[in-house]
Amino acid sequence: MNFKILLQKIWVQGFDWNEIISLELKMEFENLVFQISYLKDVFVPRKYFENCNFYKDISLHIFCDASESAYGTVAYFRYCDKNSDIKTNFIVSKTRVAPLKKLSLPRLELMGAIVAARLYKYLSELFRDVCSAIHLCSNSSIVLYWIPQGRQLIRKIINRCLACKETNFSAPVNQKKRDVNKPDRFPSAATLVSTYDRNGTGKRNL
């Protein structure tokens, strides 16, 4: 995502393909390239359910979020293996850079919610015989409030809210009140490595 944001910055400043970019953009690019070396420690299993003979309590969790630069969504499986250990596995993510026209953070949060709603529609049909429950989560109080109240918004926002309304967004279970509506930045590769274990299943916080 950080590379997408950088490409947008380069495009906005109008550099031609054979022009030398500014020192600031060059340093930002070199920093991103350096961080790629951390990704060798990130392993994402190809199998959604691994080392299990049978599964129970399989649920699909979809999270959405936004910042001033971008918005997106990510989906995970959460399940219990035969030893009743809780495990999670990454499924898919979708990200978008924020439009060049300046938008407020609440509108970007709603745009992240619509991406999550579309992902929900696709995955719910794909895994309808697998999942016992589907959860959509947002840490934005704007999203959680306006989706049920969509009829009170202007027409463009109404269309987005009504598309999300059927998906029943909720706040994450472990979400702290002070973190609601907190603008997020996309993590660096180093942060990603320190957050996830080497098995690629992530910390057990779902």
Accessible surface in RSA format (square Angstrom, percent):
REM  Atomic radii and reference values for relative SASA: ProtOr
REM  Chains: A
REM  Algorithm: Lee & Richards
REM  Probe-radius: 1.40
REM  Slices: 20
REM RES _ NUM      All-atoms   Total-Side   Main-Chain    Non-polar    All polar
REM                ABS   REL    ABS   REL    ABS   REL    ABS   REL    ABS   REL
RES MET A   1    49.60  25.7   8.41   5.6  41.19  98.1   8.46   7.2  41.14  54.5
RES ASN A   2    43.38  29.9  40.81  39.4   2.57   6.2   9.65  23.2  33.72  32.6
RES PHE A   3    76.57  38.3  76.43  47.3   0.13   0.3  76.43  46.3   0.13   0.4
RES LYS A   4    99.95  48.8  94.77  58.1   5.18  12.3  69.51  62.6  30.43  32.4
RES ILE A   5    20.27  11.5  20.27  15.1   0.00   0.0  20.27  14.6   0.00   0.0
RES LEU A   6     3.87   2.2   3.87   2.8   0.00   0.0   3.87   2.7   0.00   0.0
RES LEU A   7   118.24  65.8 113.81  81.4   4.43  11.1 114.12  80.1   4.12  11.1
RES GLN A   8    43.28  24.2  37.11  27.1   6.17  14.7  16.25  34.6  27.03  20.5
RES LYS A   9    84.39  41.2  80.34  49.3   4.05   9.7  51.69  46.5  32.70  34.8
RES ILE A  10    37.10  21.1  37.10  27.6   0.00   0.0  37.10  26.7   0.00   0.0
RES TRP A  11   175.40  70.4 162.56  78.7  12.84  30.1 137.98  73.6  37.42  60.7
RES VAL A  12    87.71  57.7  61.21  55.4  26.50  63.9  64.02  55.6  23.69  64.3
RES GLN A  13   101.42  56.7  67.65  49.4  33.77  80.4  31.01  66.0  70.41  53.4
RES GLY A  14    56.94  70.2   0.00   N/A  56.94  70.2  32.12  88.1  24.82  55.6
RES PHE A  15    54.73  27.4  30.75  19.0  23.99  62.4  31.61  19.2  23.12  66.2
RES ASP A  16    79.67  55.8  68.63  68.3  11.04  26.1  19.28  45.4  60.39  60.2
RES TRP A  17   224.59  90.1 184.93  89.5  39.66  93.1 175.17  93.4  49.42  80.2
RES ASN A  18   101.57  70.0  68.32  66.0  33.25  80.1  22.19  53.4  79.38  76.7
RES GLU A  19    93.11  53.5  74.39  56.3  18.73  44.6  30.18  58.4  62.94  51.4
RES ILE A  20   159.23  90.6 137.47 102.4  21.76  52.4 141.78 102.1  17.44  47.3
RES ILE A  21    45.96  26.2  38.15  28.4   7.81  18.8  38.15  27.5   7.81  21.2
RES SER A  22    43.51  36.8  32.18  42.9  11.34  26.1  41.45  88.3   2.06   2.9
RES LEU A  23   126.73  70.6 115.99  83.0  10.75  27.0 118.88  83.5   7.86  21.1
RES GLU A  24   136.47  78.3 127.60  96.5   8.87  21.1  46.84  90.6  89.63  73.2
RES LEU A  25     4.99   2.8   4.99   3.6   0.00   0.0   4.99   3.5   0.00   0.0
RES LYS A  26    98.13  47.9  98.07  60.2   0.06   0.1  41.72  37.6  56.41  60.1
RES MET A  27   117.09  60.6 110.77  73.3   6.32  15.1  92.61  78.7  24.48  32.4
RES GLU A  28    50.17  28.8  43.07  32.6   7.10  16.9  28.83  55.8  21.33  17.4
RES PHE A  29    91.26  45.7  91.26  56.5   0.00   0.0  91.26  55.3   0.00   0.0
RES GLU A  30    88.06  50.6  81.45  61.6   6.61  15.7  35.03  67.8  53.03  43.3
RES ASN A  31    77.48  53.4  71.48  69.1   6.00  14.4  21.05  50.7  56.43  54.5
RES LEU A  32    16.85   9.4  15.25  10.9   1.60   4.0  15.26  10.7   1.59   4.3
RES VAL A  33    67.43  44.4  62.14  56.3   5.29  12.8  62.14  54.0   5.29  14.4
RES PHE A  34   129.50  64.8 121.78  75.4   7.72  20.1 129.31  78.4   0.18   0.5
RES GLN A  35    25.41  14.2  25.41  18.6   0.00   0.0   9.63  20.5  15.78  12.0
RES ILE A  36    85.55  48.7  81.55  60.8   4.00   9.6  82.03  59.1   3.52   9.5
RES SER A  37    58.95  49.8  46.76  62.4  12.19  28.1  49.60 105.6   9.35  13.1
RES TYR A  38    78.09  36.5  77.70  44.2   0.38   1.0  44.22  33.2  33.87  41.8
RES LEU A  39    76.86  42.8  68.90  49.3   7.96  20.0  69.27  48.7   7.59  20.4
RES LYS A  40   164.66  80.3 125.17  76.8  39.49  94.0 111.11 100.0  53.54  57.0
RES ASP A  41    45.44  31.8  36.89  36.7   8.56  20.2   4.84  11.4  40.60  40.5
RES VAL A  42    43.82  28.8  21.57  19.5  22.24  53.6  24.23  21.1  19.59  53.1
RES PHE A  43   114.30  57.2 112.79  69.9   1.51   3.9 114.11  69.2   0.19   0.5
RES VAL A  44    75.04  49.4  58.84  53.3  16.20  39.0  58.84  51.1  16.20  43.9
RES PRO A  45    14.37  10.5   5.20   4.7   9.17  33.3   6.05   5.0   8.31  51.7
RES ARG A  46   236.12  99.1 201.39 102.7  34.73  82.7  84.53 115.5 151.59  91.9
RES LYS A  47   135.05  65.9 128.48  78.8   6.58  15.7  78.87  71.0  56.19  59.8
RES TYR A  48    76.44  35.7  71.71  40.8   4.73  12.3  43.92  33.0  32.52  40.1
RES PHE A  49    39.30  19.7  27.07  16.8  12.23  31.8  27.07  16.4  12.23  35.0
RES GLU A  50    63.95  36.7  62.07  47.0   1.88   4.5  12.42  24.0  51.52  42.1
RES ASN A  51   124.05  85.5  89.89  86.9  34.16  82.3  33.03  79.5  91.02  88.0
RES CYS A  52    20.64  15.6   0.00   0.0  20.64  48.5   0.84   2.1  19.80  21.3
RES ASN A  53   117.19  80.8  84.28  81.4  32.91  79.2  23.92  57.6  93.27  90.1
RES PHE A  54   113.90  57.0 110.47  68.4   3.43   8.9 113.90  69.1   0.00   0.0
RES TYR A  55    84.17  39.3  57.51  32.7  26.66  69.4  40.09  30.1  44.08  54.3
RES LYS A  56    92.78  45.3  85.97  52.8   6.80  16.2  50.27  45.2  42.50  45.3
RES ASP A  57    90.38  63.3  78.34  78.0  12.04  28.5  18.00  42.4  72.39  72.2
RES ILE A  58    16.59   9.4  14.92  11.1   1.67   4.0  14.92  10.7   1.67   4.5
RES SER A  59     9.92   8.4   9.92  13.2   0.00   0.0   7.39  15.7   2.53   3.5
RES LEU A  60     0.14   0.1   0.14   0.1   0.00   0.0   0.14   0.1   0.00   0.0
RES HIS A  61    22.25  12.2  22.25  15.5   0.00   0.0  18.04  18.6   4.21   4.9
RES ILE A  62     0.07   0.0   0.00   0.0   0.07   0.2   0.00   0.0   0.07   0.2
RES PHE A  63    47.24  23.6  46.51  28.8   0.73   1.9  46.57  28.2   0.67   1.9
RES CYS A  64     7.34   5.6   0.89   1.0   6.46  15.2   1.65   4.2   5.69   6.1
RES ASP A  65    44.84  31.4  41.63  41.4   3.21   7.6  29.47  69.3  15.38  15.3
RES ALA A  66     3.74   3.4   0.00   0.0   3.74   8.5   3.42   4.8   0.32   0.8
RES SER A  67    10.81   9.1  10.46  14.0   0.35   0.8   8.53  18.2   2.29   3.2
RES GLU A  68   114.49  65.7  99.98  75.6  14.51  34.6  23.45  45.4  91.04  74.3
RES SER A  69    49.71  42.0  43.31  57.8   6.40  14.7  12.71  27.1  37.00  51.8
RES ALA A  70     0.00   0.0   0.00   0.0   0.00   0.0   0.00   0.0   0.00   0.0
RES TYR A  71    18.99   8.9  18.90  10.8   0.09   0.2   0.52   0.4  18.46  22.8
RES GLY A  72     8.05   9.9   0.00   N/A   8.05   9.9   5.34  14.6   2.71   6.1
RES THR A  73     7.02   5.0   0.00   0.0   7.02  16.7   3.70   5.0   3.32   5.0
RES VAL A  74    38.59  25.4  38.59  34.9   0.00   0.0  38.59  33.5   0.00   0.0
RES ALA A  75     0.00   0.0   0.00   0.0   0.00   0.0   0.00   0.0   0.00   0.0
RES TYR A  76    29.65  13.8  29.65  16.9   0.00   0.0  18.00  13.5  11.65  14.4
RES PHE A  77     0.00   0.0   0.00   0.0   0.00   0.0   0.00   0.0   0.00   0.0
RES ARG A  78    53.50  22.5  53.50  27.3   0.00   0.0   3.88   5.3  49.62  30.1
RES TYR A  79     3.10   1.4   3.10   1.8   0.00   0.0   0.00   0.0   3.10   3.8
RES CYS A  80    14.51  11.0  14.46  16.1   0.06   0.1   0.00   0.0  14.51  15.7
RES ASP A  81     5.51   3.9   5.39   5.4   0.12   0.3   0.41   1.0   5.10   5.1
RES LYS A  82    99.18  48.4  75.14  46.1  24.04  57.2  37.18  33.5  62.00  66.0
RES ASN A  83   103.03  71.0  78.70  76.1  24.33  58.6  21.11  50.8  81.91  79.2
RES SER A  84    67.80  57.3  50.02  66.8  17.77  40.9  31.02  66.0  36.78  51.5
RES ASP A  85    57.46  40.2  54.61  54.4   2.84   6.7   4.08   9.6  53.38  53.2
RES ILE A  86    59.10  33.6  56.65  42.2   2.45   5.9  56.65  40.8   2.45   6.6
RES LYS A  87    54.52  26.6  51.82  31.8   2.69   6.4  27.33  24.6  27.18  29.0
RES THR A  88     6.84   4.9   5.40   5.5   1.44   3.4   0.78   1.0   6.06   9.2
RES ASN A  89     4.36   3.0   4.28   4.1   0.08   0.2   2.16   5.2   2.20   2.1
RES PHE A  90    63.39  31.7  57.71  35.7   5.68  14.8  57.71  35.0   5.68  16.2
RES ILE A  91    17.97  10.2   2.19   1.6  15.77  38.0   2.19   1.6  15.77  42.8
RES VAL A  92    42.14  27.7  40.73  36.9   1.41   3.4  42.14  36.6   0.00   0.0
RES SER A  93    52.08  44.0  36.48  48.7  15.60  35.9   9.47  20.2  42.61  59.7
RES LYS A  94    91.28  44.5  88.58  54.4   2.70   6.4  34.99  31.5  56.30  60.0
RES THR A  95    32.80  23.3  29.09  29.5   3.71   8.8  20.60  27.7  12.20  18.4
RES ARG A  96   112.06  47.0 108.72  55.4   3.34   7.9  35.09  48.0  76.97  46.6
RES VAL A  97    46.14  30.4  37.64  34.1   8.50  20.5  37.64  32.7   8.50  23.0
RES ALA A  98     9.51   8.7   8.90  13.7   0.61   1.4   8.90  12.5   0.61   1.6
RES PRO A  99    54.48  39.7  34.84  31.8  19.65  71.4  44.87  37.0   9.62  59.8
RES LEU A 100   101.95  56.8  68.16  48.8  33.79  84.9  72.02  50.6  29.93  80.6
RES LYS A 101   158.79  77.5 145.41  89.2  13.38  31.9  99.76  89.8  59.03  62.9
RES LYS A 102   160.31  78.2 136.99  84.1  23.32  55.5 110.46  99.4  49.85  53.1
RES LEU A 103    27.56  15.3  16.11  11.5  11.45  28.8  18.70  13.1   8.85  23.8
RES SER A 104    59.76  50.5  43.26  57.7  16.50  38.0  48.01 102.2  11.76  16.5
RES LEU A 105    39.60  22.1  33.36  23.9   6.24  15.7  33.39  23.4   6.21  16.7
RES PRO A 106    52.90  38.6  52.39  47.8   0.51   1.8  52.90  43.7   0.00   0.0
RES ARG A 107    71.64  30.1  71.64  36.5   0.00   0.0  26.72  36.5  44.92  27.2
RES LEU A 108     2.28   1.3   2.28   1.6   0.00   0.0   2.28   1.6   0.00   0.0
RES GLU A 109     4.22   2.4   3.44   2.6   0.78   1.9   2.02   3.9   2.20   1.8
RES LEU A 110     7.13   4.0   6.90   4.9   0.23   0.6   6.90   4.8   0.23   0.6
RES MET A 111    24.27  12.6  24.27  16.1   0.00   0.0  24.25  20.6   0.02   0.0
RES GLY A 112     0.15   0.2   0.00   N/A   0.15   0.2   0.15   0.4   0.00   0.0
RES ALA A 113     0.00   0.0   0.00   0.0   0.00   0.0   0.00   0.0   0.00   0.0
RES ILE A 114    18.05  10.3  18.05  13.4   0.00   0.0  18.05  13.0   0.00   0.0
RES VAL A 115    12.25   8.1  11.01  10.0   1.24   3.0  11.31   9.8   0.94   2.5
RES ALA A 116     0.00   0.0   0.00   0.0   0.00   0.0   0.00   0.0   0.00   0.0
RES ALA A 117     6.58   6.1   3.57   5.5   3.01   6.9   3.81   5.4   2.77   7.3
RES ARG A 118   162.11  68.1 154.04  78.5   8.07  19.2  58.57  80.0 103.55  62.8
RES LEU A 119    10.26   5.7   6.02   4.3   4.24  10.7   9.56   6.7   0.69   1.9
RES TYR A 120    55.97  26.1  55.97  31.8   0.00   0.0  18.62  14.0  37.35  46.0
RES LYS A 121   137.19  66.9 136.37  83.7   0.82   1.9  79.25  71.3  57.94  61.7
RES TYR A 122   131.52  61.4 127.22  72.4   4.30  11.2  95.56  71.8  35.96  44.3
RES LEU A 123     3.19   1.8   3.19   2.3   0.00   0.0   3.19   2.2   0.00   0.0
RES SER A 124    23.04  19.5  17.82  23.8   5.22  12.0  11.16  23.8  11.88  16.6
RES GLU A 125    96.59  55.5  92.69  70.1   3.90   9.3  35.96  69.6  60.63  49.5
RES LEU A 126   102.80  57.3  73.80  52.8  29.00  72.9  80.25  56.4  22.55  60.7
RES PHE A 127    26.64  13.3  25.44  15.8   1.20   3.1  25.77  15.6   0.87   2.5
RES ARG A 128   172.72  72.5 145.07  73.9  27.66  65.9  56.38  77.0 116.35  70.5
RES ASP A 129   134.38  94.1  95.88  95.4  38.50  91.0  38.82  91.4  95.56  95.3
RES VAL A 130    61.17  40.3  43.31  39.2  17.86  43.0  47.73  41.5  13.45  36.5
RES CYS A 131    23.58  17.8   2.87   3.2  20.72  48.7   2.91   7.4  20.67  22.3
RES SER A 132    90.61  76.6  48.58  64.8  42.03  96.8  52.91 112.7  37.70  52.8
RES ALA A 133    38.79  35.7  29.63  45.7   9.16  20.8  38.67  54.5   0.12   0.3
RES ILE A 134    55.97  31.8  28.64  21.3  27.33  65.9  28.64  20.6  27.33  74.2
RES HIS A 135    77.85  42.5  74.38  51.7   3.46   8.9  45.59  47.0  32.25  37.5
RES LEU A 136     2.03   1.1   1.49   1.1   0.54   1.4   1.49   1.0   0.54   1.5
RES CYS A 137     9.37   7.1   8.94  10.0   0.43   1.0   0.05   0.1   9.31  10.0
RES SER A 138     1.27   1.1   0.00   0.0   1.27   2.9   1.27   2.7   0.00   0.0
RES ASN A 139    19.70  13.6  18.22  17.6   1.48   3.6   5.53  13.3  14.17  13.7
RES SER A 140     0.00   0.0   0.00   0.0   0.00   0.0   0.00   0.0   0.00   0.0
RES SER A 141    45.45  38.4  43.01  57.4   2.44   5.6  33.22  70.7  12.23  17.1
RES ILE A 142    45.59  25.9  45.09  33.6   0.50   1.2  45.59  32.8   0.00   0.0
RES VAL A 143     0.09   0.1   0.09   0.1   0.00   0.0   0.09   0.1   0.00   0.0
RES LEU A 144    49.94  27.8  35.07  25.1  14.87  37.4  37.23  26.1  12.71  34.2
RES TYR A 145   123.58  57.7 116.77  66.4   6.81  17.7  88.68  66.6  34.90  43.0
RES TRP A 146    66.22  26.6  66.22  32.1   0.00   0.0  50.03  26.7  16.19  26.3
RES ILE A 147     6.74   3.8   6.74   5.0   0.00   0.0   6.74   4.9   0.00   0.0
RES PRO A 148    74.28  54.1  59.51  54.3  14.76  53.7  60.05  49.6  14.23  88.4
RES GLN A 149    65.29  36.5  61.53  45.0   3.76   8.9   5.03  10.7  60.26  45.7
RES GLY A 150     0.45   0.6   0.00   N/A   0.45   0.6   0.12   0.3   0.34   0.8
RES ARG A 151   188.12  79.0 167.24  85.3  20.88  49.7  61.11  83.5 127.01  77.0
RES GLN A 152   125.17  70.0  89.46  65.4  35.71  85.0  39.52  84.1  85.65  65.0
RES LEU A 153    32.42  18.1  22.11  15.8  10.32  25.9  25.10  17.6   7.32  19.7
RES ILE A 154   118.90  67.7 108.49  80.8  10.42  25.1 116.59  84.0   2.31   6.3
RES ARG A 155   188.92  79.3 181.49  92.5   7.43  17.7  60.87  83.2 128.05  77.6
RES LYS A 156   138.98  67.8 135.38  83.1   3.59   8.6  79.46  71.5  59.51  63.4
RES ILE A 157    10.75   6.1  10.75   8.0   0.00   0.0  10.75   7.7   0.00   0.0
RES ILE A 158    39.76  22.6  39.76  29.6   0.00   0.0  39.76  28.6   0.00   0.0
RES ASN A 159    91.25  62.9  80.90  78.2  10.36  24.9  27.25  65.6  64.00  61.9
RES ARG A 160    59.39  24.9  58.24  29.7   1.15   2.7  11.48  15.7  47.92  29.0
RES CYS A 161     0.16   0.1   0.00   0.0   0.16   0.4   0.16   0.4   0.00   0.0
RES LEU A 162    68.38  38.1  59.28  42.4   9.10  22.9  59.56  41.8   8.82  23.7
RES ALA A 163    52.60  48.4  27.18  41.9  25.42  57.8  39.82  56.1  12.78  33.8
RES CYS A 164     0.82   0.6   0.82   0.9   0.00   0.0   0.00   0.0   0.82   0.9
RES LYS A 165    80.84  39.4  73.35  45.0   7.49  17.8  46.54  41.9  34.30  36.5
RES GLU A 166   147.97  85.0 126.70  95.9  21.27  50.6  49.33  95.4  98.63  80.5
RES THR A 167     9.23   6.6   4.02   4.1   5.21  12.4   4.94   6.6   4.28   6.5
RES ASN A 168   120.22  82.9 103.39  99.9  16.83  40.5  34.77  83.7  85.45  82.6
RES PHE A 169    26.00  13.0   2.21   1.4  23.79  61.9   2.21   1.3  23.79  68.1
RES SER A 170    50.67  42.8  46.80  62.5   3.87   8.9  38.80  82.6  11.88  16.6
RES ALA A 171    43.91  40.4  28.43  43.9  15.48  35.2  28.43  40.0  15.48  41.0
RES PRO A 172    31.10  22.7  25.24  23.0   5.86  21.3  26.39  21.8   4.71  29.3
RES VAL A 173   149.35  98.3 115.38 104.5  33.97  81.9 122.65 106.6  26.71  72.4
RES ASN A 174    99.47  68.6  75.38  72.8  24.09  58.0  38.76  93.3  60.71  58.7
RES GLN A 175    47.53  26.6  19.25  14.1  28.27  67.3   7.45  15.9  40.08  30.4
RES LYS A 176   112.57  54.9 106.13  65.1   6.43  15.3  68.62  61.8  43.94  46.8
RES LYS A 177   190.65  93.0 172.34 105.7  18.32  43.6 119.20 107.3  71.46  76.1
RES ARG A 178   182.76  76.7 149.55  76.2  33.20  79.1  76.07 104.0 106.68  64.7
RES ASP A 179    42.12  29.5  41.93  41.7   0.19   0.4   9.86  23.2  32.26  32.2
RES VAL A 180    42.20  27.8  29.00  26.3  13.21  31.8  29.00  25.2  13.21  35.8
RES ASN A 181    58.53  40.4  48.63  47.0   9.90  23.8  20.43  49.2  38.10  36.8
RES LYS A 182   119.77  58.4 114.20  70.1   5.56  13.2  66.57  59.9  53.19  56.7
RES PRO A 183    76.58  55.8  63.03  57.5  13.55  49.3  63.19  52.2  13.39  83.2
RES ASP A 184    50.39  35.3  45.82  45.6   4.58  10.8  24.50  57.7  25.89  25.8
RES ARG A 185   220.43  92.6 196.84 100.3  23.60  56.2  77.06 105.3 143.38  86.9
RES PHE A 186    63.30  31.7  45.61  28.2  17.70  46.0  47.34  28.7  15.97  45.7
RES PRO A 187    78.11  56.9  57.98  52.9  20.13  73.2  66.92  55.2  11.19  69.6
RES SER A 188    35.02  29.6  29.51  39.4   5.51  12.7  23.06  49.1  11.97  16.8
RES ALA A 189    13.70  12.6   6.65  10.3   7.05  16.0   9.76  13.7   3.94  10.4
RES ALA A 190    39.38  36.2  33.57  51.8   5.81  13.2  34.48  48.6   4.91  13.0
RES THR A 191    65.86  46.8  62.13  63.0   3.73   8.9  40.91  54.9  24.95  37.7
RES LEU A 192    56.70  31.6  55.50  39.7   1.20   3.0  56.70  39.8   0.00   0.0
RES VAL A 193    38.25  25.2  30.92  28.0   7.33  17.7  32.29  28.1   5.96  16.2
RES SER A 194    84.81  71.7  53.73  71.7  31.08  71.6  52.12 111.0  32.69  45.8
RES THR A 195    56.56  40.2  53.75  54.5   2.81   6.7  43.44  58.4  13.11  19.8
RES TYR A 196    70.77  33.0  57.69  32.8  13.09  34.1  28.40  21.3  42.38  52.2
RES ASP A 197    60.97  42.7  48.18  48.0  12.79  30.2  40.61  95.6  20.36  20.3
RES ARG A 198   173.10  72.7 162.89  83.0  10.21  24.3  76.81 105.0  96.29  58.4
RES ASN A 199   100.33  69.2  99.16  95.8   1.17   2.8  11.93  28.7  88.40  85.4
RES GLY A 200     8.08  10.0   0.00   N/A   8.08  10.0   3.00   8.2   5.08  11.4
RES THR A 201    30.75  21.9  29.74  30.1   1.01   2.4  18.91  25.4  11.84  17.9
RES GLY A 202     7.65   9.4   0.00   N/A   7.65   9.4   3.56   9.8   4.10   9.2
RES LYS A 203   127.85  62.4 114.91  70.5  12.95  30.8  72.04  64.8  55.81  59.5
RES ARG A 204   169.37  71.1 134.13  68.4  35.24  83.9  49.30  67.4 120.07  72.8
RES ASN A 205    94.66  65.3  81.51  78.8  13.15  31.7  27.91  67.2  66.75  64.5
RES LEU A 206    59.50  33.1  22.80  16.3  36.70  92.2  45.12  31.7  14.39  38.7
END  Absolute sums over single chains surface
CHAIN  1 A    13375.8      11325.6       2050.2       7577.9       5798.0
END  Absolute sums over all chains
TOTAL         13375.8      11325.6       2050.2       7577.9       5798.0
